[in-house]
Amino acid sequence: MEERVSFGEAFILFWKNYINFTGRARRAEYWWCVLWAAFLFLPLLGLGFITIAAMYVTLLNGLIFDTYLTLIVVFICMIIFGFIGLVLFVPFLSLIVRRFHDTGRKMVVPIIYISLSLGYNIIQPIVTSDANDSNSVLWIFALLYILVNSGLSIYVLIVTLLPSQLADNKYGRGPAGKKFEQGHTPTSHKSYSDSTSGSHHTHYE
């Protein structure tokens, strides 16, 4: 049975392991953090969309003063959103890495995925500015870029949904190992010392 982490425990572990790229994170820990991050971002996004809609209405009605007010609100929302994103970027990256570790996988794919996602924000304006040239090499590159990044997105999502590797691995103790310490002998999972002596565990890459 996979070790359970509560909502509150996941929140504490998220900040406690702010720059921890070496340990493991259980499935519940990861998705609880995603949930509370959604609770944090969604109201802000909703306020931003409502404000933008209000700005268009004021523009159509010629209410210049109200338009400036809505622009100020949008600007404030963007600053808050950007600040929160910067604060959460490193701990969420480390959380994804630890989630991969928990399934016996390396941190290479999450790092590549995050790098490509950040890079898309750079090339997207370039592609948009070159929209009139449909045969551009840049468009081909952008299409390949998006396909690769989309594929990695799906792969990362699948991995975050996988259960923990029950046995110990080089990133930390597994649920089976902890049960053994508490007096419950694991019956169907090999220990990390066994897996490193020649056997191949199904979750290793």
Secondary structure, DSSP 4 states (H G I P E B T S, - for coil): -PPP--HHHHHHHHHHTTT--SS---HHHHHHHHHHHHHHHHHHHHHHHHHHHHHHHHHHTT-HHHHHHHHHHHHHHHHHHHHHHHHHHHHHHHHHHHHHHHTT--SHHHHHHHHHHHHHHHHHHHHHHTTT-TT-HHHHHHHHHHHHHHHHHHHHHHHHHSPP-SS-BTTB--HHHHHHHTT---SS---HHHHTTT---TT--
